[in-house]
Amino acid sequence: MFKVTPNPPVSSAVESIDPQAIDRALAHYLWPEANAPKPPISIKPHKRQQASQSREDALVNASSILDSAAATAYENADNLTGANRKVAMGIVHLIELAQRQVDSVIEETAITS
């Protein structure tokens, strides 16, 4: 049978790599030089909702975000098995609980309006 690709080499290429070269490469990429400029680490505080956005609009936006998070968590859980799937489904459950809470506040706001 004719193969388009050649057979791999018999010896492992890992054995032929110089360990000191590996250490230098890891040091270069994992531990930047001390005098190199480091990117600034800044966590910007979350801005408050704009005054033009009503509380109901903010709740509707939060509900939409929770819908997206639940869909993402479901999709992730479908690709997992065992204990990891249980953890992902637990996250889905927490998102659904938050979604119900937001929905109940939206309904109360709509009734009182």
Buried (B, 14 or more C-beta within 10 A) or exposed (E): EEEEEEEEEEEEEEEEEEEEEEEEEEEEEEEEEEEEEEEEEEEEEEEEEEEEEEEEEEBBEBBEBBEEBBEEBBEBBEEEEEEEBEEBBEBBEEBBEBBEBBBEBBEEBEEEE
